[in-house]
């Protein structure tokens, strides 16, 4: 098995985009975790991803991640889990709105493959607080020398649901 230096953690989106002119696109793969992990893989980084999706999630939708060269042992297809389905709507005035139709379960410490815990960097690709503070605390205690970084867009940002902000 491949050891990893960096672990991307976060939701993967099954996204439908509505453009200002009303045209629709999708479903497409979205989310910070998907973009980040694909970029890491294409750059040749020794990277892995941790995310939970429903077992019905389309392999075609996930193909950019499945084909980018990162370690996939942390991508869990869980029976009974949902995938994040959303609609991203762009308005003519330049604003946008993200509506979640379905949401995946939060990412728990137990979802992280054991040898990922030796990584140098854990990058939290948050969109909706999907990596709980408890999970982050356990990573810190297990891997005190690791760097924990975060994309703050989902830590109270525009993509967080109102109920997860409190």
C-alpha positions as CSV (number, residue, x, y, z in Angstrom):
1,X,0.0,0.0,0.0
2,X,1.0,3.5,-0.7
3,X,1.9,5.8,2.2
4,X,0.5,9.3,2.0
5,X,2.0,12.7,2.9
6,X,-1.2,14.7,2.7
7,X,-4.8,13.7,3.4
8,X,-7.7,15.7,1.9
9,X,-10.9,15.4,4.0
10,X,-14.4,16.6,3.1
11,X,-17.6,16.1,1.3
12,X,-17.9,15.2,-2.4
13,X,-20.8,16.9,-4.3
14,X,-23.2,15.6,-6.9
15,X,-23.9,19.1,-8.1
16,X,-26.3,20.6,-10.5
17,X,-25.4,24.2,-11.6
18,X,-27.9,26.7,-12.8
19,X,-26.2,29.6,-14.7
20,X,-27.5,33.2,-14.7
21,X,-29.2,32.7,-18.1
22,X,-31.1,29.7,-16.7
23,X,-29.1,27.0,-18.5
24,X,-28.4,24.0,-16.3
25,X,-25.4,21.7,-16.1
26,X,-24.9,18.5,-14.3
27,X,-24.7,16.4,-12.5
28,X,-21.0,17.3,-12.1
29,X,-18.5,16.5,-9.3
30,X,-18.1,19.4,-7.0
31,X,-16.6,20.4,-3.7
32,X,-13.3,21.6,-2.2
33,X,-12.3,18.0,-1.4
34,X,-12.8,16.9,-5.0
35,X,-11.0,19.8,-6.5
36,X,-8.1,19.6,-4.0
37,X,-7.6,15.9,-4.2
38,X,-7.7,15.9,-8.0
39,X,-5.1,18.7,-8.1
40,X,-2.9,16.9,-5.6
41,X,-3.1,13.7,-7.7
42,X,-2.4,15.5,-11.0
43,X,0.7,17.1,-9.4
44,X,2.0,13.7,-8.3
45,X,1.6,14.3,-4.6
46,X,1.5,11.2,-2.3
47,X,-2.1,12.1,-1.3
48,X,-5.2,10.3,-0.1
49,X,-8.8,11.4,0.4
50,X,-11.2,10.7,3.2
51,X,-14.9,11.0,2.4
52,X,-18.1,9.1,2.9
53,X,-20.6,8.6,0.1
54,X,-23.6,6.3,-0.5
55,X,-23.0,3.0,-2.1
56,X,-25.2,4.1,-5.0
57,X,-22.9,7.0,-5.8
58,X,-22.0,6.9,-9.5
59,X,-18.5,5.9,-10.4
60,X,-18.8,8.1,-13.5
61,X,-19.5,11.1,-11.3
62,X,-16.4,10.3,-9.2
63,X,-14.2,9.5,-12.2
64,X,-12.0,12.6,-11.8
65,X,-11.0,11.4,-8.3
66,X,-10.9,7.7,-9.2
67,X,-8.5,8.5,-12.1
68,X,-6.2,11.2,-10.7
69,X,-3.6,8.9,-9.0
70,X,-4.4,9.5,-5.3
71,X,-4.9,6.8,-2.7
72,X,-8.6,5.9,-2.4
73,X,-8.6,3.8,0.7
74,X,-10.3,6.6,2.6
75,X,-13.1,6.9,0.1
76,X,-15.9,4.9,1.8
77,X,-19.0,3.7,-0.1
78,X,-21.2,3.2,2.9
79,X,-24.5,1.3,2.8
80,X,-27.3,3.5,3.8
81,X,-25.3,6.7,3.5
82,X,-26.4,9.5,1.2
83,X,-24.3,11.5,-1.2
84,X,-24.2,15.2,-1.0
85,X,-26.7,16.4,-3.7
86,X,-27.0,20.1,-4.3
87,X,-28.0,22.9,-6.6
88,X,-25.6,25.8,-7.1
89,X,-27.4,28.7,-8.6
90,X,-25.6,31.8,-10.0
91,X,-27.6,35.0,-10.3
92,X,-27.2,37.8,-12.9
93,X,-26.1,40.2,-10.1
94,X,-23.1,38.0,-9.4
95,X,-24.4,36.4,-6.2
96,X,-24.8,32.6,-5.8
97,X,-26.9,30.3,-3.7
98,X,-26.2,26.7,-2.7
99,X,-29.0,24.4,-1.7
100,X,-28.4,21.0,-0.3
101,X,-30.9,18.4,-1.4
102,X,-29.2,15.4,0.4
103,X,-26.3,15.4,2.8
104,X,-23.7,12.7,3.6
105,X,-22.8,11.7,7.2
106,X,-20.1,13.7,9.0
107,X,-16.5,12.3,8.6
108,X,-15.5,10.6,11.8
109,X,-12.0,9.7,13.0
110,X,-12.8,6.0,12.4
111,X,-13.3,6.8,8.7
112,X,-9.6,7.5,8.4
113,X,-7.4,4.6,7.3
114,X,-4.9,3.8,10.0
115,X,-1.8,4.4,8.0
116,X,-3.2,7.8,6.8
117,X,-2.6,8.9,10.4
118,X,1.1,9.1,9.7
119,X,0.6,11.8,7.1
120,X,2.5,15.1,7.4
121,X,-0.6,17.2,6.5
122,X,-4.3,16.9,7.0
123,X,-6.2,19.3,4.7
124,X,-9.7,19.9,5.9
125,X,-11.7,20.7,2.7
126,X,-14.7,22.0,4.6
127,X,-18.0,23.1,3.0
128,X,-20.4,22.4,5.9
129,X,-18.5,21.5,9.0
130,X,-18.4,17.9,7.8
131,X,-15.2,17.1,9.8
132,X,-16.3,17.6,13.4
133,X,-14.0,19.2,16.0
134,X,-14.0,15.8,17.8
135,X,-12.4,14.2,14.7
136,X,-9.9,17.0,14.4
137,X,-9.0,16.7,18.1
138,X,-8.4,12.9,17.7
139,X,-6.1,13.5,14.7
140,X,-4.2,16.1,16.7
141,X,-3.7,13.7,19.7
142,X,-2.7,10.8,17.5
143,X,-0.5,12.8,15.1
144,X,0.8,15.8,17.1
145,X,3.5,16.6,14.5
146,X,1.1,16.8,11.6
147,X,0.1,20.1,10.1
148,X,-3.7,20.6,10.0
149,X,-4.8,23.1,7.4
150,X,-8.3,24.1,6.4
151,X,-10.2,25.7,3.6
152,X,-12.4,28.0,5.6
153,X,-15.2,28.3,3.0
154,X,-17.3,25.8,4.9
155,X,-16.5,27.0,8.4
156,X,-19.4,29.3,8.5
157,X,-18.9,30.4,4.9
158,X,-21.4,30.7,2.1
159,X,-21.7,26.9,1.7
160,X,-22.6,26.1,5.3
161,X,-26.2,25.3,6.1
162,X,-27.7,27.6,8.7
163,X,-28.3,24.7,11.1
164,X,-24.6,23.7,11.1
165,X,-23.3,27.2,11.8
166,X,-24.5,27.3,15.4
